[in-house]
Amino acid sequence: MTTSDMPATSTIAGKPADGTPAGEMAWLLGTFVEQTPGVTHAMLLSRDGLSLLDSDMDTVWAARLAAAVSGLASTATAIPGPEGGAHPDQVLIERPDACFLIQSTGRTEAFNNRTVDTVLCVLTEPAAILRTVGLEMGRLVDRFSRYMTVEVRTADGGGGR
């Protein structure tokens, strides 16, 4: 996928005008950022590091962040746990200027009819209540599930949350 193939990104007020799955997901993402206390930005990216949707982020920053987050998400799945092969539900990075929460969201064909594994990255203010943000991220992933061909797998191997 090239940059010209990617959908337009923005925080959308009101329901999506185009009614496409990508447009509806963009609306859900924008609404999440607007309504979740402490959240400053959010991005849906492909597991291979391309920004698919974002909340009105600078294009260059979004591209760099997508590449970095993709690497972190991949690394996190390779970290062995004490009980075997369970993957992490979420990755958290705390910095003095922001917190980054990263979570797998499933596989979708909503972007140019290509099957893409996706990751959600949410940025917050340092003082955000991360428990609340994490809960709302889970709800957003649930809302995304209708656009996913393969939902996120839970620890017991089932889909959904």
Secondary structure, 3 states (H helix, E strand, C coil): CCHHHCCCCCCCCCCCCCCCHHHHHHHHHHHHHHHCCCEEEEEEEECCCCEEEECCCCHHHHHHHHHHHHHHHHHHHHCCECCECCCCCCEEEECCCCEEEEEEEEEEEEECCEEEEEEEEEEECCCCCHHHHHHHHHHHHHHHHHHEEECCECCCCCECC
